Amino acid sequence: MVRATWNGAVIAESDDTVVVEGNHYFPADDVRREHLTPSDHTSVCSWKGLATYSDVVVGDKVNANAAWHYMEPKEAAEHVRGRVAFWRGVTVEAA
């Protein structure tokens, strides 16, 4: 079981993550959506495609752009479709 936490809250928890470049990608169904707010931020990876970001929100604390996913990943990254990854202080570790 892998768990993502920030500011004392569990953001995601799953026994079905995919690790890419050191980041655990959680199935979207295993992410607690009440802690995510869509962001306008995007980035482009040469082999994964366009990443869309969300802020991680716990109480009145906001961790801007701390979650991302690929809505339409390139073929080489198809295995991350429907999955969410975290960074910027979100702790991801085996539970």
DONU-492009 format. One record per residue (C-alpha): x, z, y; residue in one letter. Coordinates in nm, 3 decimals. Layout:
REM DONU-492009
VORO        xx        zz        yy   residu
VORO         X         Z         Y        a
...
//
This chain:
REM DONU-492009
VORO        xx        zz        yy   residu
VORO     0.000     0.000     0.000        m
VORO     0.136    -0.099     0.343        v
VORO     0.004     0.064     0.658        r
VORO     0.033    -0.032     1.027        a
VORO    -0.006     0.257     1.274        t
VORO     0.020     0.300     1.646        w
VORO    -0.053     0.592     1.876        n
VORO    -0.173     0.803     1.582        g
VORO    -0.426     0.549     1.449        a
VORO    -0.421     0.333     1.138        v
VORO    -0.452    -0.026     1.259        i
VORO    -0.429    -0.198     0.920        a
VORO    -0.385    -0.099     0.557        e
VORO    -0.345    -0.327     0.255        s
VORO    -0.185    -0.373    -0.083        d
VORO    -0.186    -0.750    -0.024        d
VORO     0.058    -0.824     0.259        t
VORO     0.280    -1.130     0.284        v
VORO     0.628    -1.074     0.430        v
VORO     0.765    -1.352     0.651        v
VORO     1.084    -1.308     0.855        e
VORO     1.063    -0.931     0.801        g
VORO     0.703    -0.901     0.924        n
VORO     0.413    -0.794     0.704        h
VORO     0.109    -1.017     0.749        y
VORO    -0.210    -0.825     0.664        f
VORO    -0.530    -0.995     0.544        p
VORO    -0.771    -1.005     0.839        a
VORO    -1.027    -0.807     0.638        d
VORO    -0.779    -0.519     0.609        d
VORO    -0.727    -0.491     0.987        v
VORO    -0.942    -0.247     1.182        r
VORO    -1.077    -0.485     1.443        r
VORO    -1.197    -0.203     1.667        e
VORO    -0.829    -0.160     1.760        h
VORO    -0.773    -0.524     1.861        l
VORO    -0.868    -0.697     2.183        t
VORO    -0.798    -1.071     2.220        p
VORO    -0.522    -1.166     2.461        s
VORO    -0.458    -1.494     2.643        d
VORO    -0.095    -1.486     2.526        h
VORO     0.031    -1.752     2.283        t
VORO     0.366    -1.863     2.149        s
VORO     0.489    -2.152     1.937        v
VORO     0.703    -2.130     1.625        c
VORO     0.869    -2.453     1.516        s
VORO     0.766    -2.410     1.152        w
VORO     0.458    -2.184     1.169        k
VORO     0.275    -2.332     1.467        g
VORO     0.077    -2.178     1.753        l
VORO     0.044    -1.798     1.744        a
VORO    -0.248    -1.627     1.915        t
VORO    -0.208    -1.263     2.022        y
VORO    -0.422    -0.951     2.056        s
VORO    -0.365    -0.623     2.233        d
VORO    -0.363    -0.315     2.010        v
VORO    -0.590    -0.050     2.165        v
VORO    -0.616     0.316     2.065        v
VORO    -0.820     0.539     2.293        g
VORO    -0.713     0.457     2.648        d
VORO    -0.369     0.327     2.542        k
VORO    -0.303    -0.046     2.525        v
VORO    -0.008    -0.211     2.351        n
VORO    -0.016    -0.559     2.502        a
VORO     0.022    -0.855     2.267        n
VORO     0.129    -0.632     1.976        a
VORO    -0.063    -0.828     1.710        a
VORO    -0.056    -1.198     1.633        w
VORO    -0.195    -1.453     1.392        h
VORO    -0.188    -1.827     1.328        y
VORO    -0.536    -1.982     1.338        m
VORO    -0.410    -2.322     1.222        e
VORO    -0.063    -2.270     1.074        p
VORO     0.158    -2.564     0.988        k
VORO     0.173    -2.658     0.621        e
VORO     0.496    -2.462     0.562        a
VORO     0.322    -2.143     0.683        a
VORO    -0.016    -2.190     0.518        e
VORO     0.038    -1.859     0.335        h
VORO    -0.015    -1.666     0.664        v
VORO    -0.353    -1.825     0.741        r
VORO    -0.614    -1.552     0.788        g
VORO    -0.348    -1.282     0.828        r
VORO    -0.234    -1.059     1.115        v
VORO     0.114    -0.923     1.190        a
VORO     0.232    -0.654     1.432        f
VORO     0.531    -0.563     1.649        w
VORO     0.610    -0.386     1.981        r
VORO     0.615    -0.032     1.849        g
VORO     0.348    -0.066     1.581        v
VORO     0.494     0.109     1.277        t
VORO     0.456    -0.084     0.952        v
VORO     0.561     0.098     0.636        e
VORO     0.473     0.158     0.274        a
VORO     0.213     0.433     0.249        a
//
